[in-house]
Amino acid sequence: MGRNRIFSQTDARATNQQDIISQGLVRCTRLQIGLHGYETAVRFLHGQEWPKQTLEKVLVELFFAHTLMEYYEVYHREINRREKTVSAHTIDLKAWTRDQISEKIMACFENAISYQALMNQAMPEFYREFFICNNYPAQIRPVLRDAITYIAVKHLADSKYWTPQAANEVYKVNIKALANQPRKLPVLIDKLNTHPLEKLAYWLSEHSKFHLLHNRPAAALEAQYVLIDYLHGHAHDSGIREELITTLSNLQKYNRQHEWWSRGQALLAELIQQQKKPGALIEAKNTAALGIEAYPLSHGAKLCTVTIEVIEHPKYSLDCMALDGLQKKSLLVKYKNISKLYFRAYELNLEKWLNKKFTSQFGVIRNPREFISSNKNAPIFTWEENLEPTLDYAFHRHVIIPTINKNGMYFIVSSTREDFYPENNSLCGVTLLISDLVLIEDKPDKATYEFKVLNGETGLPQPEVKITLYSCQREQNLHVVNTKETDKNGNAQFNISPTTNRHLNYFILAGKQGSYSIKDNINYILNEDPQDVKESLLFTDRSIYRPGQKILWKIIGYEGIRKSGAFRTLQQGTILDVNLHDPNDQVVGQQSIKLNAYGTGSGEFIIPTGRLLGQWNLRVNAPYYGTTGIRVEEYKRPTFEVSVTEAPDEIRLNHSARLRGEAKYYFGSPVSSGKIN
């Protein structure tokens, strides 16, 4: 096959068949990419003599840009560690940095689009073997320039190609000005000082002018929609996002005569949907409905329909207390577009759970569907709950008192269908321990560990309660360390020698007359608790950085007694040494900070390039030790955001605090399967 390909290329060059030459180059490159020879593919295409005719040359330019993107996607971790090499000779591909690869990709797009005479032509027939045709209406992206422009701006919008400075300084870009009147920037000359978002705006504004010049207003409108969409995706400030929505709304007012206006309504509804203001989802639904009403058979109407379906889609989540008393508000439902939920409570055998191999959490069942299908016992209690209508389509909270009348451990399953059939149904499950015993732990001295059992309703001490201390390791059976009974004051003491086994866990089970209380993962009280504290609190402006970016940090030095909570900040003028450590524990940055009158100080580090990625640390030297961790990664912009609300109750020292937060994708839907640490 290889010989035939070489013979075919040789014949094509001998007879100057430019279309066969270009197609042969691209096919050979595709074959090498298909065999995972990404670097070989780049070298091959870069080293060949490219066609002379413009249409064929444009094809090879575009495919070379695509090949470089594939190469970077596979080897980006190694490429991002490379330092720029300055040489009078040709630099080998293995020395190309991310910035050089990105510049070469953009050079391909710029070379391709420079052939103005070809840009108003439809996609050539021999291109279709190598490009996936889009499903846009014929008048929206009809010409070759559309393919080049939208591939180029997608590359410009991809922040993993950005320099650390560009990623850090999005806030300096005048996004509002770019959306309303994109500036014509000298992007072909000043490549270093022009932000990728400004380049993106320049490309799309020129593309919009091109279509207006050729009397294609809908295609020009599409370029403006894409610009606003990209800018909104990179705007972190809520005020700027609102201004972009206003810009899009004004654009919609003057372009309703075009059928493609409905696509703009779908985009507008999507952006409104991401707002946090009250009534945003109602406004988004009404906006999408206008797009359907104006042009019901259009492509934009289909997008609007999807948006409305997402807004109206029923969803809920179920949460519960780990331990609570009878007839308490133990369950919490967060829901939207649901009027009724059905519940079943299955009693769990505590002795059976004690014989199970230990996982990360005691008695946790992960999958309610598997539990229902494998459980042979009938539910002990069943009930249903009517929910208030969610007229704003947003999530609402509903607290539930389980209809359970005896203590025990239960797995509670909720369902949107009364028969709990898994088809077209949403099932959630939680494990709840109902008991009138409350277990409190304390450490009066270094060798003694004290546990107190109280009645949860009255607060009175509970004597003669059997307390068992278990040790356990992951995927191993539990082991009884010791068993005690509480005295008349509800107390029981254990003497436990500290262990160096990091995989060893402890938990406590207290039980009396069918009531139980559990404390799992109590290792934190088994650690030595020094009385005199000399420490520093370090925190940074972010948790994840890229090589070359700036770490802004602040430090608070303090000393005192931990048990009594008597802390004080360090005196003004105290000097603390702060070091930046890489994953190999090598010091890559040092600063000495003199604290101010408030006992605080601040500084910054530039993350050096060429170092190992992963977990880095900022540390304060003795005697005021302190540390904080950061991640140094080549990362993409997150697709979701996390918010934590204030505690509903007053937070008190040495008492548990209950906080509530939520994780949402930027398009508004909740992150339903994320892990929380």
N, C-alpha and C positions, 0 to 999 in steps of 0.2 A: 504493500500500500504506500509506504514511504517513497519507494523508487518511482511509482507512478505519479505521485504528487510532485516530486522534484522534476520529473520529465515534463509534466503538464505545465509547471511554472516556467521551465526553460523554453518550451515551445511558445508559450504565451508572450514571453519577453522578446523572443526572436521575431515574432509576428506583430509585436506591439499591440496585443489585445489587453488593453488597460482594465477592462471590467473583469476578465478572467484573472489577471494579476492580483487585483484587489480582493476578489472573492477567495482566491487561493491563499493569500496571506491571512485573511481573517479565519478561514476554516482551519488552517494549520494551528493558529493561535488558540482557537476554541478547543481543538483536540488536546493541546497541551494543558489547557486549564482544566478540561474534563478529567485528565489523568493526574490532576493536582500538581502539575509542574508550573506553578504560578511565576516563579522567578525565571524559569526557562522560557515561558511564554513572553514575558516582558523583554528578555534579552533577544529572543528570536525576532519579534516584531520591530524592536528598536534598531536591530542590526541590518534589516533588509532595506533594499532600495524600494522606496514607495512609488506608487503610480504618479505620472505627471499630470494626467487629466484631472480636472477639479472635482467632479462628482465622485470619482473613484478615490481621490486623495482625501476628500472629506470623510468618506466611509472609514478609511484606515485611521485617520486622526481620531474619530469618535471611538473606534474600537481600541486604539492604543490607550486613550483615557480610561476606558472601561477596564482594560487589563491592568493598568496601574492601580485602580481602585480595588480590584480583586487581590492583587499582590499585597496592598497595604492592609486589607481586611484580615488576611491570614497571618501576616508577619508584623502587625502593628506594635506588639510588645517589644520585639527586638529592634524595630526601626526607631521607636521613640527614644531609645537609649543612645542613638548615634549622635556624635558631635559633627558639626559642619566642617568639611574638609575644603581648604582653599588650595588649589593647584592649577598650574598652567596646563597640565595634561588633562585628558578626558577622565572624569571621575567614574569609577566602577559602580555598578548598580548597588553592590553591597555596602557602599558608603553613602548612598543617597539618604538624606534625612527626611523626616515627615514634611517639613516646609518645602524642600526641593521637589518632592513627589507631588505635593499639592500644586506648586507653581507649574510643574510640567503638565499636570492634568488641565489646569486653567489655560495654559498655552495652547493645548490641543483644541479646546473649545473656541478660543479667540481666533486661532488660525482657521477653523472650520467656518465660523460665522463671518469671516472677513470677505468671503466670496459672495458679495452682495447680489450678483446676477443670478445666483442659484437659490437664494433664500426664499423667493416667492414661488418656487416650484413645489409641486406635491412630492411626497416621498417617492423616490425612484423605485421601480419595481424590483430591481435586484437588491435593494436594501432590505426588503421585507423578510428575507431569509434570516437576517441577523437582528431584527428589531421586532419586539412584540407590539403589535398595533393596539392603540388605545381604543376605548369605546366612547370617546367624546363625539358629540354631533359633528358632522362634516365641516360646519362653518366655524368651529371653536378652535381647533388646533389643526389647520388644514395643510400647512406647508412645512418644508424642511427646517426652516428657522425655528419653528415651535419645538421640534424634537431636540435641537441643539440647546436652545435657551432653557427649557425646563429641566434637562439633565444637568446643565451647568449650575442653575440656581439651587438645585437639590444638593449638589456638591458644596456650594458656598454655604448653605444652611446647616451642613453637617458639622457640628462643633468639634468632633474628634480630629478634624484637620486644622483647627484653629491653633494659633500660637497661645501660649499661656497668658500673654498680655491681652490678646483679643478676648479670651474667655473671661478674664478678670474685669475687663473694662467695658462690658456691654452697657453699663449704666451711663457711660459717657456719650453713647450714640444717641443722637436726637431722633428717636423713633417716630415721634409725632410728625416731625418735618419730613421724614422719609416717606411716611404714609400719605401725607397730603400733597407734597410737591417734592418728589425725589430729586436730589441734587445730581447734576451731571458731573461726575467725578473723573479725574484722569486715571482711571483704573489700569490702563495699559502701561502707564509710566510709573506712578507712585504706588507700587504694589505693597510696600512695607508699611506705609502709614495709613492706608485705607482699610477700615474695618470690613470684615466679610459681609456684614449686614448692609453696609453702604454699597459695596460692590453688587450685592444681590439686588438692592433697590435700583441701582443704575441699570443693570441688565434688564430688569422687568419694565422699567419706565421706557427704555429705548424700544423694548419689544412692543409695548402698548402703542407708542408713536408709530412704529412700523405698520401695525395693523390698521390704525386710523388712516394712515397715508394710503393704504390700499382698500379703504372703504369696508373694513371688517370690524364694526363697532363691538360686536359680541366677543370677538377674539381679543380685542383690546381690553374689554371689561374683565375677561378671564385673567389677564396678566395683573390687573389691579387686585382682583380677589386673592390670587396666589401671594402677592406681596403682603397684603394685610394679614393673611393667614400665617405666613412665616414670621412676620414681625411680632404678631401676638404670641406666637409660640416661644419667642425669645425674650419677651417683655416680662420682667419679674415684678414690676411695680403695678399694683392694682389700679392706680390712677392712670397710668399710661394705657393699660388694657381698656379702661373705660373710654379713653380718648380715641383708641382705635375702633371701638364699637361705634362711637359717634361718627367717625370718618366713614365707616362702612354704611351706616344709616343714611348719611347725606348722599353717598354715592348711589344708594338704592332709590332715593327720591327722584333722581333725574334720569333713570335708565329703565323705567318700568315698561317701556315699549318693546324691549327686547325679551325674547323668551328665556334667554340665559339669566335674566334677572332672578328667576326662581332659584338658580344655583347660589346666587348671592344671599337670598333669603335663608337657604339652608346653612350657609356659613355664618350668617348673622345669628341665627338661632343657636348654633353650636357655641359661638363665643358668649352669647348672653347666658346660656346654660351653665357656663363655667363660673359665672359671678356668684358671690356669696350673699348678695343682698336679698332681703325678703321678696318673694314674688318673682324671682328670676326665672324659675321654671315655667310659671304661667306665661310670662312674657315670651319666653323662648318657644313655647308651644303655639301661641297666637301668631308669632312671627313665621314659624314654619307653615302654619295653616294658610296664611296669606299667599305663600309660594305655591301651595297646592291649588288654591282657589283661582289664582291668576292663570296658571298654565298647568292644568291637571295631568296632561299626558307627557310632560317634559321630563328630561333627565333630572333637573333640579327638583321637580315635584317628588320624584322617587327618593331623593336624599332627604327632603323635608319629611316624608312619610316615615323614614327610618328614625329621624330625630324625635318625632312624636311618639313612636313606638317605644323608644328608649325612655322617654320621660314618663310615659304611662305604664311602663313595665312594673309589675308588683315585685317587691323585694322586702326581705326582713332579715334580721339577725337576732339570736337569742343569747343572753348572758345571764349569769346567776352568781349568787354568793357561794363561796366555797363551803361555808358552814353557816347555818341559821337556825332559828327556833321555829316551832310550829306556828302556822298562821301568821307568818311574817311576809313582808314584801321582798321575796327572795329572787324573783325572776324579773328580767328587764328585756322588753322587746323593742327593737328599733325597726320601724317599718314604714312603708309607703304603698299606697294603692292596694291595701288589703283591708277587708272589713271584718274578717273573722279568722281565728286560729284555733286549732284543735290540739289537745295535749294528752299524752299518755305517760304515766310514771311507772317504771319497772323497778321493783325492789332488787337490790344487789346484795349478794351474800358476802359480808365483810371477811369471813374466814377464807373464802375462796380468793379474795383479792390479796390476802396476806400470804397465800401460797403461790401467787403469781410471781414471775420474774420482774424485778424492778426495772422501770423505764425512767423517764425524766420526771414524771409527775405521778403521784399515787392515785390509782383508781380512775385514770382518765380514759374515756372511750372516744376514739377519733371519728368513727363513721357511723352515723345513725342508721343509714340504709343497711349496712352490713349487720348491725346489731339487731334490727327488726327481722331481717331474713334468717339469721342464725339463732335467735332467741326463741326457745320453745315455750316459755312461760307467758301467761297472759299478764297484761298490765294490772297493777294493784289499784291504781286510781286513774280516772279519765275525767276530763272536763273541757269546756270550750270558753273562749274569751272573745267578746265583741270589741272591736277596735273603732275608735273615732275616725271619721273620714279624713283623709289627707288632701284637702282641696287645693293645696299649693304644690302638690306632687313631691314635696320634700319629705325627708325622713322625720318621723315623730317618735316620741318615747312613750311607752306604756308599761307601768309597773304592775306585776301580777303576784297575787297571793296564791301559792299552789294549793289545790284542794287535796291536801294530804293530812291525815289525822293521827299519824303515829311516827315516832322517831325511827331513823334508819338512813341508809344510803340508797339513793335513787338515781336512776338514769332517766331523765325527762326528755321526751321527744315531742317536738311541735311539728305541725303539718298544716298546709293550706287546704288539704282534702280531708274530709271526715273519715274516709276509709283507709287513710294512710298509705294508699297505693302509690308506689314510687313514680309511675308515669305521670308526666305533666304536673309535677308536685315539687314543692320545696320543703325539705326536711332539715331540721336542726336538732342538735342534742346537747345536753349539758349534764354534768354529774353534780348532785347536790346532797350534802350531808345535813340531815335535820337532827338536831340534838339540843338538850338544855345544858350541856357541859361546854365550858369555855376554858381553853388551855392557855396559860400565860407563862412565858419563860423568862428567866433572869440568871445573872451570873454574879453572885455576891463577892466571889474572890477567884483567883486564878485556877484553883483546882476543883471548885464546886459549881455544879450546874443545877439550878433549882427550878422546879415547875410547880405552878399553882393552878388548881382547878376550882372554878367558880360556877355558880348557877347563872346562866345567861339572862334569866328573867329577873332574879332578885339581887344578883351580885354577891350572894353569900358563899363562903367557902364550902367545899364539898369534901367531907372526910370519906375514908375507905373506898376511894376510887383507885382502881388498879391501873398503874401506868407502866407501860412496857417501852423500853428503848430498843429500837432495831437498828442494825447496821446493814448496809446493802451496797452492792455495786451493780452497775448497769448490766442487764441481761443475766443476773444471778439471783438466786433465791434469797429471801430475807434471813437475817441471823439475829436471834435474841441476844442482846448485850446484857440486859439486867431488867428486873421487874420489881417495882415498889408499890406500896399503897400510901395514899395521902394521909397525913395526920389530921387532927381536929381542925387545924387551920387551912386544910386543903393543900398542904405543901408536901413535896417529895424531892429528895436530893439525890444526885448521881455524881460520882467521881469518875471522870473520863480522862484518860491520858491523851494528850494531843498526838495526832498521827500525821505522818508525812505523805500518806497515801492520798493523792489528789482525787482519785476515783472513788474513794469511800464516802458514802453518804449516810446520814442518820435521819430517822424520823421517830416521832413519839405517837403512841396510841394510848389514849385514856378511855376507860370504859367502866360503866356501872349500870346494872339493871337495864340493859338494852340500849343505853345512850352512850355514844362515843364522840370523842373529839380527836382530831388528827393534826399534827404539825409535821409537814414534810419539809425536807431540805433545810434542816436546822443547823447546818455546818457553820453558819455565820456566828452563832453564839458560842461555838466551841473554840473559836480563835482567841488568842490572847488579846486582852483589851487593855493597853497601857493607860495608866492614869495621867501621866504628864505628856502633853502633846506639844510638839514643835513641828509645824507643818506649813506647807504653802498650797494654796489652791490656784491651779493653772487652768485657763480656758482660752479657746481660740475662736476666731470669727466663723470658722466652718469646720466640718468634720472630714471632708474629702478634698484633696488638692491634686493638681497635676504638676509634674516636674517643671521648674522654672517659675511657678507661681509664688506669691508672697503670702506667708503666714503672719497674720496679725494676732498677737496674744496679749493677755493681761494676767497679772499675778497679784494675789493677796496673801501676805504673810501673817500668820497668827500663832499664838501659843495659849496654853491653858490646861484645864482638867476636863477630860471628855465626859466622865460620869456625871459631873454636876453641870456640865454645859457652860462652865465659866471660861469663856474665850476672850481674848483681846488681840487687836492687831498689833503688829510690830511697830517699834518706834520709827519716827521719821529719820531718814539717813541710813537705815539698815541696808547693807549691800547684799544682794542675792545673785548667785551665778546660775544662769539658765543655759542649758545645752540642748541642742537638737541631735537626736540619735537616729540613724537609719536602721533597717531591719537586721543588719549585721552587728548592731550595737556600737557602731563607730560614730564618734562625735563629728558632725559635719557643720556645726555652727555653735558659736559661744557668744554670750553677752553677759555683762555685769550690770545689774539694774539697782539704782538707788531708790528706795521707797519714799513716797511722799508722806504728807501729814496724815493721810488716811490709811497708811500701811499698804498702798497699792503701787504698782508700776506696770509699764507696758513696753512692748518692743515688737520687732518683726524679724523674720528670717526669710531668705530666698531659698527655695528648695533647689538644690543643685541637680543638674541633669546627669545622666549616665549612671545613676545609682539604682540599686535594687528597689523595685516597687513593693508595696505592701504596707505593713504596720510600722509607722514611725512613732517616736516619742519625744516629748519635751520634758526635761527633768530639771529639778532644782537640786543643787548640791547641798551636802550637810552644812549646818545642822538642821535646816528647815526644809526637809525633804518634801517633794511634791512631784507629781507626774501627770501627764495627760496624753492620751493616744490620738493619733490622726491616721488617716489612710492616704497614701500617695498612689494614685492610680491613673491610668489613661481611661477615662470614663465618658459616658454619654450623659446628656442632660436628662435628669429624672423625669419620668412620665407621671408621677403622682406627688402629692404633698401631704404632710402630716401636721396636724394641729392638736394641741393639748389645752383643754379648758382649765380654768381655776378650780381648785378643790371646793366642793359644795359645802364642806364643813371646815371649821377651824383646824389647822394643822398644829399638833402638839408634839413636843419632844418626847421620844420613846413610845410614841403611839403610831399605829399604822395609819397611813394616809391613802385615801382612795381618789385617784385622778381619772379623768375620762378624756379620751382623745379620739380622733378619727383620721383615717387615711382615705383620700379621694384622688382618683385620676383627674387630670386637668379638664377632661370633658365632663366631669361631674359624677360619674358612677363611683361607688365605694370600692376600695381594694378589699376583696372578700377573702383572700387566702394568703395574706402576708404574715410573716413572722415578726413578733415584737420582742425586742431584747431590752 
